């Protein structure tokens, strides 16, 4: 077994539709302010709850690349994603007309370089920076709150 991480291969969605996968890739977008980490949360479009940017796998993209794509679309994030999954959490995704789908969110860190003023979902969501403990108190999912509360970007693999 190698101690060196291998390059993550892109996801290939051949015979399945995106809604069959029931796994979404979440972007834990972070920056440093006064040498302390801050986490970017966005609001969901329907309920206005605070969440991480997330979405379905994207054909031909790695999980980290897909998380970065979602961060761009939902929050205007310009940055660099990691292929290191730092946690996962369960939630129910609203999927009209079938009700809700049980989902797993896989969390990938994204180091934010800047935020664009214009981005695809501007006007549909709010975005705000929080310290990890405050971010944890804003989300609904207990496992996600745990990930946010204990997030330490200095411990990420380089």
Secondary structure, 3 states (H helix, E strand, C coil): CCCCCCCCCCCCCCCCCHHHHCEEEEEEEEEEECCEEEEEEEECCCCCCEECEEEECCCCCCHHHHHHHHHHHHHCEEEEEEEEEEEEEEEEEECCCCCEEEEEEEEEEEEEEEECCCCCCECCECEEEEEHHHHHHHCCCHHHHHHHHCCCHHHCCC
